[in-house]
Amino acid sequence: MGQVAVTINGRKYPVACDDGQEEHVTRLAAYLDKRAVEIGDQVGAVSEGRLLVMTSLLVADELSEAYDEVERLQDEAKTADKRARETAQVAVEDRYAGTVAGLAERIERIAATLEKP
């Protein structure tokens, strides 16, 4: 199991992580640190706990917006896929409608010929 020391708002925290995930955890912590510093600059002196809660809420809000955007894009993709399928189906039907109608006429003529005494 890996371990990395991260710094958030000037304070170091030891964090355990899976082997090979140290760089990823460090990047995440750097992002949290950046956001915590931004919030600290905006609101002034607040307790460390309050600052971390505010930072967590901000990051959770960003994540929520990202999930909403992913859902919107998935819905758009489904709609586009449905339209493309419908368009393709109409194109295939249009392409072969004349051929099928011609074959139906030929079959009717053959049937009529076979029915004559």
C-alpha positions in Angstrom: 0.0 0.0 0.0 1.3 3.4 -1.0 1.5 6.5 1.1 1.9 10.1 0.2 2.0 13.3 2.2 -0.2 16.0 0.8 -0.5 19.7 1.7 -3.8 21.5 1.9 -4.0 25.1 3.0 -0.4 24.9 4.3 -1.0 21.8 6.5 0.5 18.4 5.7 -1.7 15.2 5.8 -0.4 11.7 5.4 -2.7 9.8 3.0 -2.7 6.0 2.2 -3.5 4.9 -1.3 -3.1 1.9 -3.6 0.3 1.4 -5.0 0.8 3.4 -8.1 -1.9 5.9 -7.2 0.5 8.3 -5.4 0.7 10.8 -8.3 -3.0 10.8 -8.8 -3.7 11.5 -5.1 -1.1 14.2 -5.1 -2.8 15.9 -8.1 -6.2 15.7 -6.4 -4.8 17.2 -3.2 -3.1 20.0 -5.2 -6.5 20.8 -6.7 -8.1 20.8 -3.3 -5.3 23.0 -2.0 -5.8 25.5 -4.9 -9.6 25.7 -4.2 -9.1 26.0 -0.5 -6.6 28.9 -1.0 -9.1 30.6 -3.4 -11.9 30.3 -0.8 -9.7 31.4 2.0 -8.8 34.5 0.0 -12.4 35.2 -0.6 -13.9 34.7 2.9 -10.9 35.7 5.0 -9.8 34.0 8.2 -12.0 31.0 9.0 -11.3 27.8 11.0 -9.6 25.0 9.2 -12.6 22.8 9.6 -14.9 25.4 8.1 -12.6 26.0 5.2 -12.3 22.3 4.4 -16.1 22.0 4.6 -16.6 24.9 2.2 -13.9 23.5 -0.1 -15.6 20.1 0.0 -19.0 21.7 -0.9 -17.5 23.6 -3.7 -15.8 20.5 -5.2 -19.0 18.5 -4.7 -20.9 21.2 -6.5 -18.4 21.1 -9.4 -18.8 17.3 -9.5 -22.6 17.5 -9.5 -22.4 20.0 -12.4 -20.1 17.6 -14.3 -22.5 14.7 -13.7 -25.4 16.8 -14.9 -23.4 17.7 -18.1 -22.5 14.0 -18.7 -26.2 13.1 -18.3 -27.2 15.8 -20.7 -24.7 14.7 -23.3 -25.7 11.1 -23.0 -29.4 12.2 -23.6 -28.3 14.2 -26.6 -26.3 11.2 -27.9 -29.3 8.9 -27.5 -31.6 11.3 -29.3 -29.1 11.7 -32.1 -28.7 8.0 -32.4 -32.4 7.5 -32.5 -32.7 10.1 -35.2 -29.9 8.6 -37.2 -31.5 5.1 -37.0 -34.9 6.5 -38.1 -33.3 8.4 -41.0 -31.3 5.3 -42.1 -34.5 3.2 -41.9 -36.4 5.6 -44.0 -33.5 5.7 -46.5 -33.5 1.9 -46.8 -37.2 1.7 -47.2 -37.2 4.4 -49.9 -34.3 2.7 -51.6 -36.0 -0.7 -51.8 -39.7 0.3 -52.0 -39.6 0.5 -55.8 -37.9 -2.9 -56.1 -40.4 -4.5 -53.7 -43.3 -3.0 -55.6 -41.9 -4.2 -58.9 -41.5 -7.7 -57.5 -45.0 -7.6 -56.2 -46.3 -6.7 -59.6 -44.4 -9.5 -61.2 -45.6 -12.0 -58.7 -49.2 -10.9 -59.3 -48.7 -11.2 -63.1 -47.3 -14.7 -62.6 -50.1 -15.7 -60.3 -52.7 -14.3 -62.8 -51.0 -16.3 -65.6 -51.1 -19.5 -63.5 -54.8 -19.0 -62.7 -55.8 -18.8 -66.4 -57.3 -22.1 -67.8 
